[in-house]
C-alpha cells in the first residue's frame, strides 16, 4: 500500500523544501550583488580564507599611501635645498672669478666689495629657504629663519649691545698691528751699528704672540759680507695649563697653532669613554696636569695652544706661560755694496708668509720702498737700514697682515655658535696690557646662526620615512663648515671698506685680501665642502625617486593579488546566476505543484 507524506505547513518536508528555496534565494542575492558591484563580498568575513590576504594587502597599501605622501613632500624639500646649495656655489664661483679677472685698485676694491655684499645677501637668502612653512637649514629648529641679515651680521645690533663683524675686524687689526709702532708687534731698535729685531718682547707669557702679529718664519738673511745676522733669543711656544680637569659633559673651544703656522679651531666635549673615530671628544682625566698634557697634544708636534674658551661652571680656564720671543741682531760691520740685500721672512697666523726685502743703494738714492741708502759710514748706513726696515714692516703690517686680520676675524665670527661657550672669540687684554682672547663668553657679539646646533650630522636633523624599514636623512644646517667658509670669504670682502674708518683700502692690502678670500672660497667648494653637500641632496633626490618607483611596483603587485581575492569574474557570476535562477524557478514550480496535491487529484 502506498503512503503519501503530508505536505502540510510545519511538516519536515515543508521545512526542508522551504530551507532549500531560501538557500537558493540567498545565492541569487549574493550573485546579483557580485554582478552589480564586481566584488566577491561586502565584508571580510565573506571572503573566507582570502580575508587574511585582503587585510594584509590593504594595510600595506595604506602604508604605501603614507610613504608616497612623505616622499612627495620630501622631493620638494630636497629640490629646494639642492637649489640653495647650488646658488651658494654659483655665488662663490662668480665672486672668485671677479677677483681673478678685475684689475686690482681702488675702484676694483669698491666694485668687488659691492659684489661680495650682493653675494653675501644672496647666500644668506638661499640659506633662509623654506618648504611648506619650514626652514630647511636650521637643523631641528624649523619655525624661524636660521641666519640673520647681512646688515646685522656686518654692523651688529647696537640696540642690544651686540657687535657685528665690522667691530671684530677692527679689534683684530688693532691687535695684529700693535701700537704705537704698527709693525705687526715686532720690535725694531738700533744701537750704533747694530739693529735688534724681535717678536713682541713685552709678552712675557707668549699668549699674545701665539695669536697676534708677525712671527719669524726663519732667520733673516743678508747677502754680502758687510751685514751679519745673529740670533739673540730663541723662540719657544707658550704652554697652556688647565685650572682643573674637565668633567664629563663639559664643552670647550680650543684654537691651536699648527706646525705650518695656521690656526685650527676645535669644539670639544668631554666623554668617557671617547667614542671610536670621534673628532669632537676630549677624554676624562684624573688630574689637571694630565688634562693639560692632552690639551697640548691637540696641537701636534711643534704646535701650541693659542686660545681657550669655555662656559663651564665652575669656570674652566687655561693659563699660558713659558713662551719666549725669537730675536735677531742685524749688525752693519762694514759698508755694504750696492745690490746687497737684507731679507726678513715672516709668518702670519693664517698659515701664510710674507717677505720684507731691502736692497742697498748708493746715494743719491732716497730710500724708497724696497731699498736702504748706503750712508757716509757704517753707523749712518745702520740708521738708514733701521728707518727703511721699520717702514717696510709697517707696510707689510698694513698690507698682508691687515688682510689676514680681516679673514681671520671673519672665520672666527662665522665659527660662532648659539651653543654656550662657542660664541665668536673676542679680544681683551691681560694684566700687562697685551691683547689676548677672552676665555669666558662675553655675550656681546651677534650670533649669525640662529638654528639648532646640538652636534651630530646635519643631514640627520630631519628624516622622512620612505618605506617600511627605510628612513632618509634630508636635514641641513646653515653653519656647516663649508657654508661657514663661503660666507666668511664673502663677508671678509664686504666688510673691509666698512672696517677701515678712513676708507683707504690700499692696493697691496686688497690684493692680499683678494688672494686670501679667493682661497677661502675655493676651500668651500673643494670636497669635502659644498660639492659634498650638493651630492648629499642629489643622492637623496635619487633615493626618493627610486623609493617612489619601488612603492609603485609594490602597489601594483598588491592590487593584482586583491583582484584575485576581492573581485568577482563577471562571466562566472553570470553563469552561476543563471543556474541558480533556473534551479529556483524549478523549485518554485515543483513546490507549487506539490502544494496542490490531494487524494482526489492523486486518484
QUIZIGI-V156630 format. One record per backbone hydrogen bond with DSSP energy under -0.5 kcal/mol. NH is the residue of the N-H (numbers start at 1). CO is the residue of the C=O. E is the energy in kcal/mol with one decimal. If there is no record, write none. Layout:
BEGIN
nh = (NH;NH)
co = (CO;CO)
e = (E;E)
END
This chain:
BEGIN
nh = (5;11;15;16;17;18;19;20;21;22;23;24;25;26;27;28;29;30;31;32;33;34;35;36;37;38;40;47;48;50;51;52;53;54;55;56;57;58;59;60;61;62;63;64;65;66;67;68;69;70;71;72;73;74;75;76;77;78;79;80;81;82;83;84;85;86;87;88;89;90;91;92;93;94;95;96;97;98;99;100;101;102;104;109;110;111;112;113;114;115;116;117;118;119;120;121;122;123;124;125;126;127;128;128;129;131;134;135;136;139;141;142;148;153;154;155;156;157;160;161;162;163;163;165;166;168;169;170;171;172;173;174;175;176;177;178;182;184;185;186;187;188;189;189;191;194;195;196;197;197;198;198;199;203;204;210;211;212;214;215;217;218;221;223;228;230;232;233;236;239;241;243;249;250;252;253;254;255;256;257;258;258;261;263;264;266;268;268;269;270;271;275;278;282;285;285;291;292;293;294;295;296;297;298;298;299;300;303;304;306;307;309;310;311;317;319;321;323;324;327;328;329;330;330;331;331;332;333;333;334;339;340;342;343;344;345;346;346;347;348;351;351;354;356;357;358;359;360;361;365;371;372;374;375;381;382;383;384;385;386;387;388;389;390;391;392;393;394;395;396;397;398;399;401;402;403;404;405;406;407;408;409;410;411;412;413;414;415;416;417;422;428;430;433;436;438;446;448;450;450;451;452;460;461;462;464;466;466;467;470;472;474;475;475;478;480;483;484;485;486;487;488;489;490;491;492;493;494;495;496;497;499;500;501;503;505;506;510;511;512;513;514;515;516;517;518;519;520;521;522;523;524;525;525;526;530;533;534;535;536;537;538;539;540;541;542;543;544;545;546;547;548;549;550;551;552;553;554;555;556;557;558;559;560;561;562;563;564;565;566;567;567;568;573;574;575;576;577;578;579;580;581;582;583;584;585;586;587;588;589;590;591;592;593;594;595;596;596;597;602;603)
co = (3;8;11;12;13;14;15;16;17;18;19;20;21;22;23;24;25;26;27;28;29;30;31;32;33;34;566;44;45;47;48;49;49;50;51;52;53;54;55;56;57;58;59;60;61;62;63;64;65;66;67;68;69;70;71;72;73;74;75;76;77;78;79;80;81;82;83;84;85;86;87;88;89;90;91;92;93;94;95;96;97;98;102;105;106;107;108;109;110;111;112;113;114;115;116;117;118;119;120;121;122;123;124;125;126;134;131;142;129;476;138;140;448;149;150;151;152;162;157;158;157;161;444;153;154;164;165;166;167;168;169;170;171;172;173;174;178;177;177;183;198;186;187;196;194;191;330;189;195;328;187;196;326;200;202;206;208;208;184;347;345;345;343;341;331;329;327;327;324;321;319;317;270;247;268;309;266;307;264;304;256;262;258;349;256;254;252;266;280;250;282;273;275;269;246;283;287;288;289;290;291;292;293;294;295;296;297;300;257;255;255;253;439;251;315;241;239;205;236;233;197;230;195;328;228;329;193;226;331;226;360;337;358;221;356;343;344;354;215;352;261;348;346;344;355;342;370;340;372;362;368;359;361;373;377;378;379;380;381;382;383;384;385;386;387;388;389;390;391;392;393;394;395;396;397;399;400;401;402;403;404;405;406;407;408;409;410;411;413;422;419;436;434;430;428;426;163;446;146;448;146;138;457;458;459;472;464;470;470;467;464;462;459;462;137;477;480;480;481;482;483;484;485;486;487;488;489;490;491;492;493;495;496;499;500;503;504;506;507;508;509;510;511;512;513;514;515;516;517;518;519;520;521;522;523;524;529;530;531;532;533;534;535;536;537;538;539;540;541;542;543;544;545;546;547;548;549;550;551;552;553;554;555;556;557;558;559;560;561;562;562;563;38;569;570;571;572;573;574;575;576;577;578;579;580;581;582;583;584;585;586;587;588;589;590;591;592;593;594;598;599)
e = (-0.6;-2.0;-2.5;-2.7;-2.4;-2.5;-2.5;-2.0;-2.1;-2.6;-2.5;-2.1;-2.5;-2.6;-2.4;-2.5;-2.4;-2.7;-2.8;-2.3;-2.5;-2.5;-2.4;-2.0;-2.7;-2.5;-4.7;-1.4;-1.3;-1.7;-1.7;-0.9;-0.5;-2.3;-2.9;-2.3;-2.4;-2.7;-2.1;-2.1;-2.6;-2.3;-2.1;-2.6;-1.9;-1.6;-2.6;-2.8;-2.0;-2.3;-2.7;-2.6;-2.0;-2.7;-2.6;-1.3;-1.9;-3.3;-2.4;-2.2;-2.6;-2.8;-2.1;-2.1;-2.3;-2.4;-2.0;-2.1;-2.4;-2.6;-2.6;-2.4;-2.4;-2.6;-2.2;-2.4;-2.6;-2.3;-2.1;-1.7;-2.4;-2.0;-0.6;-2.8;-1.9;-2.6;-3.1;-2.0;-2.2;-2.3;-2.6;-2.2;-2.4;-2.6;-2.7;-2.4;-2.3;-2.6;-2.6;-2.3;-2.0;-1.9;-0.8;-0.6;-1.2;-2.4;-1.6;-2.4;-2.3;-2.3;-1.9;-0.8;-1.6;-2.3;-2.7;-2.5;-2.1;-2.5;-1.5;-1.4;-2.1;-0.5;-3.0;-3.0;-2.3;-1.5;-2.5;-2.2;-2.4;-2.3;-2.7;-2.1;-2.2;-2.4;-2.8;-2.0;-1.5;-1.5;-1.6;-0.7;-3.1;-0.6;-0.5;-2.1;-3.0;-2.0;-3.1;-2.8;-0.5;-2.7;-2.4;-0.5;-2.8;-0.8;-1.0;-1.7;-1.4;-2.6;-2.9;-1.5;-2.4;-0.9;-2.7;-2.4;-2.4;-2.6;-2.5;-1.5;-2.3;-3.4;-2.6;-2.2;-2.5;-2.2;-2.4;-3.2;-2.5;-2.1;-2.5;-3.5;-0.6;-3.1;-2.1;-0.6;-2.3;-2.7;-2.8;-0.7;-1.9;-2.7;-2.1;-0.5;-2.0;-2.0;-0.5;-0.5;-2.1;-2.4;-2.0;-1.9;-2.1;-2.4;-1.7;-0.7;-1.0;-1.5;-1.3;-1.8;-1.9;-3.0;-1.7;-2.3;-2.3;-0.5;-0.6;-2.8;-1.6;-1.6;-1.8;-2.2;-2.6;-3.7;-3.5;-0.5;-2.4;-0.6;-3.0;-2.4;-1.0;-1.3;-2.3;-2.4;-2.3;-3.2;-3.2;-0.5;-0.5;-3.0;-3.3;-2.9;-0.7;-1.5;-2.7;-2.8;-0.6;-2.6;-1.6;-3.4;-2.6;-1.7;-1.7;-2.0;-2.9;-0.6;-2.5;-2.6;-2.1;-2.6;-2.8;-2.4;-2.3;-2.6;-2.8;-2.2;-2.1;-2.6;-2.4;-2.1;-2.4;-2.3;-2.4;-2.4;-1.5;-2.2;-1.0;-2.4;-2.5;-2.3;-1.9;-2.1;-2.6;-2.4;-2.2;-2.4;-2.5;-2.6;-2.4;-1.0;-1.4;-1.9;-2.3;-3.7;-2.4;-1.8;-2.4;-2.8;-2.8;-0.8;-3.8;-0.6;-0.7;-2.4;-0.6;-1.6;-1.0;-2.1;-0.7;-2.1;-1.2;-1.0;-2.9;-2.8;-2.6;-1.0;-2.3;-1.2;-0.8;-2.3;-2.4;-2.2;-2.7;-2.7;-2.3;-2.1;-3.0;-2.3;-1.3;-2.1;-2.6;-0.9;-0.6;-2.9;-0.8;-0.9;-1.5;-1.3;-0.9;-2.5;-2.6;-2.3;-2.7;-3.2;-2.3;-2.0;-2.9;-2.3;-1.7;-2.2;-2.9;-2.3;-2.5;-2.0;-1.0;-0.5;-1.1;-3.2;-1.8;-2.7;-2.4;-2.2;-1.9;-2.3;-2.8;-2.1;-2.4;-2.3;-2.4;-2.4;-2.2;-2.5;-2.7;-2.5;-2.2;-2.5;-2.7;-2.1;-2.3;-2.6;-2.6;-2.1;-2.1;-2.5;-2.6;-1.9;-2.0;-2.2;-2.0;-1.4;-0.9;-3.7;-0.8;-1.2;-2.2;-2.8;-2.5;-2.3;-2.7;-3.0;-2.2;-2.0;-2.7;-2.6;-2.3;-2.4;-3.0;-2.6;-2.5;-2.5;-2.4;-2.3;-2.7;-2.6;-2.4;-2.4;-2.9;-2.2;-0.8;-0.9;-1.5;-3.0;-2.8)
END
